[in-house]
Amino acid sequence: MSQHRQPIQRIYIIGMPGAGKSTLGKYLANLLKWDFVDADHVLEKKCGASISWIFELEGESGFRARESAQLQELSQLSRTVISTGGGVILAPENRDVMKKTGTMLYLRASFDTLFERVTRDDSRPLLAQNTKQNLHRLLELREPIYQELADITIDTHAHAQAKAMARQIAEQMSPKLIKPLS
């Protein structure tokens, strides 16, 4: 008896802040002719406030609760590439939702690449102070979880071309996106 696999409906892009999740996600969605959603931007729009402000007002636990609720909603979308927040993988319930509802693409970047990128962006509350130490601590904590969850891992670096990487991923995934014949 042959087992029919379900076509992929969602691609969750996971990785550290500065890995290039949103940039690559837009290109990938365009190539697949799917929708693209940046989970952090959706949350900011829904709340009418920046993530930094939500962190300041509600703390990390308040933000994470909002992030989890947002993920539940996004997991219902079809044919969508979803760029997640870097810490979404910390909650076991979020990991379960993503495992059950989509494919996880981990964008892995070196510490130096991440540091170079995040120091240009002041909208990352967990990296606002002591950036180097905090980034190192977050990377150490999250890296094993990203690796465990990843269906596909793509190494990125400071000079990586997002369009070329998206093309490579789309080609890799195309057979998995096509509904099998009965």
Disulfide bonds with the S-S distance in Angstrom:
none
